[in-house]
């Protein structure tokens, strides 16, 4: 699965591009893991579905802290060096979540998200 990397003035963003459902769950997990890169000593905020599996993986890989956020809650400001959105079911949902990510990210933080095949419908 290809990735798109863009560096902005505030934070870096890496989007794991839409995939089709023919790709196995294991391949999707590997692609997200590759997009996350090194997470040792990161303060991570995970938002959305499929988050328990991602959270466990982040802990095993040495993240300093991992917080799961329900989408109806606001994150603490400037609390994360990495925000992970494992699955974005729709563009409307993603628009809400990106506001949470912006609030939580440190100025040098990064955002990694996976846009599913259903996004945009």
C-alpha atoms as one frame of an Amber mdcrd trajectory, in Angstrom:
protein
   0.000   0.000   0.000   1.572   3.321  -1.007   1.999   6.209   1.405   1.966
   9.946   0.882   4.224  12.102   3.036   3.946  15.857   3.297   5.858  18.194
   5.552   4.047  21.325   6.662   5.011  24.308   8.762   3.506  22.918  11.938
   3.422  19.145  11.842   4.187  16.275   9.531   1.385  14.172   8.117   1.527
  10.742   6.549  -1.643   9.340   5.030  -1.873   5.683   4.213  -3.878   5.893
   1.014  -7.173   4.099   0.371  -6.954   0.378  -0.102  -9.365  -2.111  -1.530
 -10.890  -4.889   0.535  -8.946  -7.507  -1.436  -5.907  -6.622   0.686  -5.664
  -8.835   3.751  -6.003  -7.346   7.257  -2.410  -8.412   7.962  -1.139  -6.416
   4.960  -3.140  -3.355   6.100  -1.622  -3.712   9.576   1.894  -3.942   8.114
   1.292  -0.856   5.975   0.076   1.174   8.959   3.001  -0.041  11.044   5.447
   1.010   8.307   3.774   4.429   8.093   4.108   4.864  11.869   7.835   4.223
  11.770   9.759   4.405  15.035   7.451   5.063  18.006   9.851   4.515  20.896
   9.426   7.240  23.517   6.467   8.858  21.673   3.358  10.155  23.440   0.644
   8.706  21.195  -3.050   9.497  20.848  -5.135   6.895  18.997  -8.558   7.922
  17.695 -11.219   5.727  16.120 -12.063   2.163  15.227  -9.511  -0.652  15.175
  -7.758   1.271  17.916  -7.280  -1.506  20.468  -5.088  -3.572  18.140  -3.059
  -0.483  17.189  -2.750   0.557  20.838  -1.377  -2.841  21.870   1.097  -2.757
  18.985   2.292   0.729  19.981   2.834  -0.369  23.580   4.781  -3.460  22.468
   6.942  -1.259  20.244   7.938   1.015  23.141   5.687   4.074  22.972   6.104
   6.152  26.145   2.331   6.584  26.532  -0.696   5.605  24.478  -4.117   7.161
  24.974  -7.339   6.002  23.331  -9.801   8.788  22.600 -13.494   8.458  21.988
 -14.595  10.801  19.234 -17.084  12.575  21.526 -14.263  13.677  23.890 -11.744
  16.478  23.420  -8.089  15.620  23.882  -5.794  17.538  26.160  -4.058  20.355
  24.269  -0.469  19.714  23.107  -0.431  16.264  24.691   0.776  14.025  21.850
   3.810  13.816  19.632   1.969  11.318  17.412  -1.739  11.035  16.569  -2.900
   7.826  14.884  -6.234   7.400  13.115  -6.319   3.704  12.119  -9.518   3.950
  10.061 -11.584   6.851   8.716 -15.058   5.577   7.794 -16.249   8.845   6.210
 -15.034  12.324   5.319 -17.460  13.914   7.793 -16.085  11.782  10.617 -12.533
  12.553   9.540 -13.222  16.311   9.575 -14.239  16.068  13.235 -11.264  13.893
  14.148  -8.739  16.183  12.461  -9.812  18.971  14.816  -9.037  16.691  17.764
  -5.686  15.783  16.221  -4.737  19.422  15.727  -5.557  20.233  19.339  -3.579
  17.277  20.705  -0.452  17.544  18.560   2.698  19.193  19.791   4.167  21.747
  17.327   6.669  19.174  16.074   4.193  16.275  16.202   2.977  14.081  13.394
  -0.309  12.603  12.219  -0.658   9.158  10.654  -4.030   8.167   9.270  -5.507
   5.414   7.177  -8.290   6.333   4.806 -10.501   3.320   4.128 -12.260   2.499
   0.892 -15.574   3.799   2.299 -14.255   7.342   2.902 -16.027   9.931   0.797
 -19.323   8.098   0.610
